[in-house]
Amino acid sequence: MTEVYTGGCACGAIRYRCVGAPLYMGNCHCRDCQRATGSAFFPAVLFKGGDFTLQQGETSWYEVVADSGAAMRRAFCPNCGSPVFIENGARPDNRVLYAGSLDDPSRYKPSRNIYVGSAQPWAEMHPDLPKDDGMPGR
């Protein structure tokens, strides 16, 4: 049976659907993600871009240059400001969803923590999850 993930922004203006299993779920503790979420980390859910469909609404964008040198384009709702997903220039064929934007965020099961060198001291990490100082494989 094919997995389906749906979600959107806080006001309901933006809606998306992903068909297929996520490629990755994990917590990013980099400063850009801390600022974008207003919290200690970004709970990321990575999908193939072809599995992702923006079903309703138009997003606004904020772009930063990541440590890879690639653009990170953060999509958010122009009405309520909720962050919804990211287009990563280093991996343009993928979409990275904010776990909190899922209709059922309890499906989020992180597999690791990345950029732990910039993690906040008050951010508790599950002791069984692997920890990387940066992006794995770089």
Secondary structure, DSSP 8 states (H G I E B T S, - for coil): ---EEEEE-SSSS-EEEEES--SEEEEE--HHHHHHHTSS-EEEEEEEGGGEEEEE---EEEEEE-TTSSEEEEEE-TTT--EEEEEETTSTTEEEEEGGGBSSGGG-----EE-GGG--TT----TTS-B-SS-TT-
